[in-house]
């Protein structure tokens, strides 16, 4: 087996009153204080990206760790007035690597280093995507299967997910928590909007039942599964078990 693809995503609400240059400078300062594996201490720091025709501009960093990839993306502040409370108005980061890995300790990344990056970017939501499990979960098919039927049509058998989309809900967006991941972060505002209660209550409900749950930067950080060989059935199980504890559908 070649292993599993892991992606760490961090989303931050863009603000018209804070320029990209200002936000980028603060992010660089924070990341340059963080050590390996995810931190940028001693690395060549990227300049703030320039925009072309797209409403998004990306930047990257070259890590000395083989297989560790990174891209950061800012949204053009001039388009924010036309986007109402949507993830389309988010700046975001994505880290990518494979597990198991000889050079990256997956347990330590989720327990220690990922939370540091979330704080550095002032994220309001963040999560760990494991392999192709999210697409399978949204579509209602098994991760070992293709996402298309014999006629080439996209499989869409997840009735709850389909209903939320029909109702105009931005699934797993600024106001909704639908999918639970191996690790995730929700700030106070997202907790209140999606759960109806705050980070303290998340800790109360999950303490002693999960590998890690702690208050972080005004929100809550939760690790539900830190197994680098997590199966899709394990992923389904954690969603079923912990959604019930949190009162999610």
C-alpha positions in Angstrom: 0.0 0.0 0.0 1.3 3.5 -0.9 -0.4 5.0 2.1 -3.1 7.6 2.6 -3.3 11.2 1.5 -3.8 13.7 4.3 -4.6 17.4 3.9 -4.7 20.0 6.7 -7.0 22.9 5.9 -7.3 26.2 7.8 -9.9 28.9 6.9 -9.8 32.5 8.1 -12.5 35.1 7.5 -11.2 37.8 5.2 -11.8 41.4 6.3 -12.0 44.5 4.1 -10.4 46.5 6.8 -7.3 44.3 6.9 -5.2 44.3 3.7 -3.6 41.2 2.4 -0.2 42.7 3.1 -1.1 43.3 6.7 -2.5 39.8 7.2 0.4 38.2 5.4 2.9 40.1 7.5 1.3 38.9 10.7 1.1 35.3 9.5 4.7 35.3 8.4 5.8 36.6 11.9 3.7 33.9 13.6 4.9 31.1 11.4 8.6 32.1 11.6 8.3 31.5 15.4 7.1 28.0 14.9 9.6 25.1 14.5 9.5 22.1 12.2 7.6 20.3 10.9 4.9 22.8 9.9 6.6 26.0 11.2 8.7 28.3 9.1 11.6 29.0 11.4 14.8 29.2 9.3 12.9 28.9 5.9 12.7 31.3 3.1 9.6 33.3 3.7 7.2 34.1 0.8 6.1 37.6 -0.2 2.4 38.5 -0.3 1.1 37.2 -3.6 -0.1 39.5 -6.4 -3.5 39.1 -8.1 -4.1 38.4 -11.8 -7.5 37.9 -13.3 -8.7 35.6 -10.5 -10.3 36.7 -7.3 -7.7 34.5 -5.5 -3.9 34.7 -5.2 -1.7 31.9 -3.9 1.7 31.6 -2.3 3.8 28.7 -1.2 6.8 27.6 0.9 9.3 24.9 0.2 9.8 22.6 3.1 13.0 20.6 3.7 10.8 17.6 4.6 10.2 15.4 1.7 6.6 15.0 0.7 5.3 17.9 2.8 3.5 20.4 0.5 1.9 23.8 1.3 -0.2 26.4 -0.5 -1.8 29.5 1.0 -4.6 31.5 -0.7 -5.9 35.0 -0.2 -9.2 36.3 -1.5 -9.2 39.7 -3.2 -10.6 42.2 -0.7 -12.4 44.2 -3.4 -14.8 41.3 -4.0 -15.8 40.9 -0.3 -18.7 43.4 -0.6 -20.4 41.1 -3.1 -20.0 37.9 -1.1 -22.3 37.6 1.9 -21.1 35.4 4.8 -19.7 32.6 2.6 -16.6 30.5 2.5 -16.0 32.2 -0.8 -14.8 35.1 1.3 -12.3 33.1 3.2 -8.5 33.1 3.1 -7.2 29.5 3.5 -4.2 27.3 3.9 -3.6 23.7 2.7 -0.9 21.3 3.8 -0.5 17.9 2.2 1.4 14.8 3.0 1.1 11.0 3.1 0.7 8.6 6.0 2.3 6.6 7.4 5.5 8.6 7.1 9.1 8.0 8.3 9.6 11.8 8.6 6.3 13.0 9.9 4.7 11.9 13.2 1.0 12.0 12.4 0.0 11.8 16.1 2.2 14.8 16.9 1.1 16.8 13.9 -2.6 16.5 15.0 -1.9 16.9 18.7 0.7 19.7 18.7 1.6 21.3 15.4 -1.7 21.7 13.6 -3.2 23.8 16.4 -0.2 26.1 16.3 -0.8 26.8 12.6 -4.5 27.4 13.3 -3.6 30.1 15.8 -1.0 31.6 13.5 -3.5 32.1 10.7 -6.3 33.2 13.1 -8.5 30.4 11.7 -12.2 30.1 12.5 -12.5 26.6 11.2 -9.9 24.0 10.3 -9.8 20.3 9.7 -7.9 17.2 8.7 -9.1 15.5 5.5 -8.2 11.9 5.3 -7.7 10.3 1.8 -10.9 10.4 -0.3 -13.3 9.8 2.6 -15.0 13.2 2.4 -16.1 12.8 -1.2 -17.4 9.3 -0.5 -19.3 10.6 2.6 -20.9 13.4 0.7 -21.9 11.1 -2.1 -23.1 8.2 0.0 -20.8 5.6 -1.5 -17.9 3.6 0.0 -14.4 5.1 -0.3 -13.3 1.9 -2.1 -15.8 2.6 -4.9 -15.9 5.0 -7.7 -18.0 8.1 -7.3 -19.8 7.5 -10.6 -22.4 4.9 -11.6 -22.2 2.6 -14.7 -23.7 5.4 -16.8 -21.0 7.9 -15.7 -23.4 9.9 -13.5 -22.2 11.2 -10.2 -23.4 9.1 -7.3 -25.5 11.2 -4.9 -27.1 8.8 -2.4 -26.5 10.8 0.9 -30.1 12.1 1.5 -29.1 14.3 4.4 -26.4 16.0 2.5 -28.7 16.4 -0.6 -31.4 17.9 1.5 -29.1 20.4 3.1 -28.0 21.5 -0.3 -31.5 21.8 -1.6 -32.3 24.0 1.4 -29.5 26.3 0.5 -27.2 25.4 3.3 -23.5 25.9 2.6 -22.5 22.5 3.9 -19.5 22.6 6.3 -19.3 26.3 5.8 -19.5 29.4 8.0 -22.8 28.3 9.7 -22.8 24.5 9.4 -21.0 21.5 10.7 -22.0 18.4 8.8 -18.8 16.3 8.6 -16.7 15.3 11.5 -13.0 14.7 10.6 -10.1 13.1 12.4 -9.2 16.5 13.7 -11.0 19.9 13.5 -11.2 23.4 15.0 -14.3 25.6 15.4 -14.2 29.1 16.8 -16.8 30.5 19.1 -19.0 32.0 16.3 -19.0 28.8 14.3 -19.9 26.8 17.4 -22.8 29.0 18.2 -24.1 29.1 14.7 -23.7 25.4 13.9 -24.1 23.8 17.3 -26.2 26.2 19.2 -23.7 26.3 22.1 -20.2 27.3 22.8 -16.7 25.7 22.9 -16.9 25.1 26.6 -19.9 22.8 26.0 -18.0 20.9 23.3 -15.3 20.2 25.8 -17.9 19.1 28.4 -19.5 16.7 26.0 -16.3 15.1 24.6 -13.8 15.2 27.5 -12.5 11.7 28.3 -14.1 10.3 25.2 -11.8 11.4 22.4 -8.0 11.5 22.0 -7.9 15.3 22.5 -10.3 18.2 23.1 -9.2 21.6 24.3 -10.0 25.2 24.2 -7.9 27.1 21.6 -7.9 30.7 20.5 -11.4 31.4 21.6 -12.7 28.2 20.1 -12.3 24.4 20.5 -9.9 21.9 18.9 -10.9 18.3 18.7 -9.1 15.1 17.7 -11.5 12.3 17.2 -9.1 9.7 15.5 -5.3 9.9 15.2 -4.8 6.5 13.6 -2.7 6.9 10.4 -4.3 3.8 9.1 -7.9 4.9 9.7 -10.3 3.0 7.6 -13.4 4.4 5.9 -15.6 2.4 8.2 -13.8 4.0 11.2 -14.5 7.4 9.6 -18.2 6.5 9.3 -18.2 5.2 12.9 -16.7 8.4 14.3 -19.3 10.5 12.5 -22.1 8.4 13.8 -20.9 8.3 17.4 -19.7 11.8 17.9 -22.5 13.5 15.9 -24.9 12.0 18.4 -22.9 13.4 21.3 -22.7 16.9 19.8 -26.4 17.0 18.6 -25.5 17.1 14.9 -27.5 15.5 12.0 
